Amino acid sequence: MPLRLALNRTCAPQLPLTDFLALAVAAGAQAVEIRNDIEGREFADGTPAAEVRARVDGAGLAIASVNALQRFNDWSPARAVEAERIIAYAAALGAPGVVLCPVHDPGHGWSEAESARNLRTALQNLRPILMDHGMIGYVEPLGMRGSTLTRQDVAVAAVSDVDGWDVYQLCFDTFQYYRCGDSAVFPDRIGLVHISGIPRADLAPGDLNEPDRGLVFLDDRVGNIGQLRALRAAGYDGFVSMEPFSPSVQSDPQLAARLRASLDFVAAASGAGQ
């Protein structure tokens, strides 16, 4: 079965929406991830969801997610208002769900027990909001130092504890998984996959950061291809979304061709024709 390929808005945050959608089509993607945190772009600039949806539909693309509700596990009345706004917008777009990113701050000061409790509190409070809008919450463990949720098994245990698998799935990020040295994978719980490649070899995994994330080619250290092969063998058939943060990728004058080459490489090497 062909890979269902998507582009995250991080591929080209500088482009207007119409140009970004044209880039996705030229690169051979079938879907895009809309972000709510890029100043001056859709969502953040107040563009109505109906207008964004019409442009995406007009380009022949789907929406893989809205990315993201940040600090979702630091629940408060203000976070509830923010969650309602983002989730309602995602529903109006026709997105299947919203990515949920945990607090990642070296100074957060939470103990392991507090992190576990805060995660469950947030999952319990988000559940009815997601249910009301028919949305999925894609819980994304982040592997950087200072993250309050780094590992897949911790997320799975928390969702199970709140009986939340009716509205939650995992967002599996190959880079985050590699960065923190995770080892457990739960293919039947994954609803969205983020990929990005790391060619540089001078830093240990834990020292890598978002700007190091480029496109996936043969020199990738993260092991994207092996991870995708394993996920597909286990039955994963959801979107695989390219999510680079490298400024050199974003400013590449040949970005469309490079993206196309990377997505073609990923599809071929992972055993899936486009």
N, C-alpha and C positions, 0 to 999 in steps of 0.2 A: 504494500500500500504506500502511495506517495506520502512524503512528509507534508504536514500542514504548516507551512512556513509563514511567519509573521515578522514585522519590523516594529521594534519599540521606538517611540518618538526620540529616544536618546541617540538614534542613528543620525539625526539631523535636526536638532532643536532650533537651529537658526532659520530653517525654511518655513515660509507660510504653509498653511495646511494643504492648499491645493498642490503646491510643489512637493510636499512630503508624500502625498498620496501618489503623485506621478512617479516619484522615486521608488515607492513600494512596488508599483506595477512594473516599472522597468527592471527592478531587481528580481522579479519573479515571485514575490510574496503574494499570499492569498488574504492576508489580514494585517491589521495594524493594532498597536497598543497606544491608546491616547493617554497622555499624562496630564495631571491636574496641577503640576508644580513648575511649569515652564512659563516664566513671566512673559506676557505679551503674546502668548499663543492660546489656542482654543482651550476652553474651560477657564483658565486663569484670566483670560481677557473678556470673559462674559459672553462669548459666542453661544447663542442658544443651541441646546442639544439637537433640536430638529434640523438646524442648518448644518451642523457637523455631520449628522447622520445622512442627510441628503447628499452631501459631497462624497462621503465614504461609499454610499450606495452607487452614486454616479460613476465612481472609479471602478466599480465591480469588486470591491473589497468587503471583507467582514471586519468586525471589531473583536479583537481577542480579549481585551480587558481595558479597564481604566486603572491606571497605575499612578498613585496609590493613596490609601489612607495611611499616613505616616503616624508613628508612635501609637498605633492602635491599642497596644496593651497598657497604655497609661490612661486609663479610663477616667472620664470626668464629665460633668454636664456639657462643657464646651466641646469635648471630643464627640459626644453624642450628637450635637448639632452639626458638627463637621461631617460626621459619618452619614447622617441623614442627607445632607446636601450632596455629597459625592456619590452615594449609592443611588439616590434619585436621578441624578444626572446620568449615571451609567445605565440605569434602566431605560431612560428616555432615548439614549443612544442605541439601544438594542444590544448592548454588551452583555455577555454571559455573567460577568462578575467584576469584582474590584480586588486588586492586590492589597494585602494587608502587611505593612512593614512594622517591625517592632522598634522600640526605643534602642538606639545604638549611640551611646554616649559614654566615654570612659569615666565620666564623673557621675553616672546615674546613682550610685550608692545602694542599689538594691542587693539584698542577699539572695541566695539561690531560692530560699523559701518564699521571699517576697516576689521574685520574678515568676515563680510558679503560680502563686496566688493571683498576682495581677493579670497574668495571661488568662487564667480561667474566668476571672471577673469580666474581662473585656469580651471574651468569647460568649459568655452568657448574655451580656448586654447587647452585643452586636446581632445576635441570632434573630431576635424578633424584627429588627430593622431590615435585615437581609430577607427574611421570610416575607415581610410586607411588600417588598418590591420584586420578589421572585429572583433574587440575585444570589450568586455564589461569592463567598469570601475566600480568596486564595491566600492562605497563610504562608508567608515567605520567611523561613529562617535566614538570617543574615550572618555571615561568618566572620565579620570583622571584630577586632578587639573592642570591648565596650558594648557589644550587642547583648541584649537581654533574652534573645532567642536565637541560638546558633544551629541547633541540630534538628534533623527531621524527626527523630524518635520522640523528642520532647514535645514537638508540636502535635504529633499523632496521639500521644498520651493525653494531652490537654483537651483536644477535641473529643476524644473518646470519653473523658471524664464528664464533659458537659453534654454528652449525647448529641453532638453537633454535626454529624456527618450528613445530615439532610441539607445543610447550607454551606458547609466548609469543605474545601479541598486544599491540597498543598500546591504552592508554587515552588517548583524545584529549579534552583539556579545552579548551574554546573560550576560556576566560579565560586559562589559562596560555599558550596559543598566541598570543593577542593581547598579553599582558603582555610577552613577551620578543621580540616582533617576528618570530616564526617565519614561514616562507613555504612550506616543503615540506609536502605532505600525501600520505599513503600509504593511501588508502581500503581497499585490499585487505589491509592489515595491522592495521586497527583492529577491535577486538572490543567496545569499550565507549566511549560518549561521555558526558562530563560537560558540562552547560551551566549558566550563571548569567549574570545581566545586570548591567551597570554603567550607572546613569543619571547619576552625577555627572560633571561635565565640567571640574572644576577641577584635576585631577591628570593628569600624563603617564602613559602606560601602565605604565612601569616603577616608578612611585611608588604604584600601586594595591596594596592588600593584601586578605587574605581577608575582613575585615569589610565591605569595600566590595561584596562579591558578593551581589546580590539576585536577584529573580525577573526573568524575561525579558518585557519589554513593548516597545512601540514606541520608547521613548526609550533603548534599549540601545545602548551604544557599541561593544560587543565584536564585533558582526556575527554573532550566533548564527544568525540566519535564513539569511544568505548561506552561512555555513559548512555548515549542515544541508542546504540545497538542493544544494550541491556534493557533499556526501558521499552523499546519497541518489541523485543522478544517476549517481554512480560505483558504485552498487550496495550501499551500506551499508544493512543492515536489522537491526542489533542494537539493544540498548537505548540510549535517550537519557535520561539521568538528571539531574534537577534537583538541583544541589548549591550552594545558597546558604549563606553563613556569616554574613550580616548579622544582628546581634542584633535589629534592628527587624523583620525578617522572622520570626525565630524566636519573637518575643513578640507578634506581630500577633494581636489577638483575632478577626480575621476571616481567619485563615490558610487555612482550608480553601477559602473562596470565592476568595481571592487566588491560591492555588495552582491551583485549577481554571481561573480566568481566564487565568493565565499559560500553563498547558499547552494550553488551547484555542487561545490566540493562537499559540503555537509550532507546533501541528499545522496550523492553517489557513494561517499565513503561509509555512510551509515546503512547502506544497503537498500536505499529507497530511491526509485526513479521519481522525477518530478512530473 
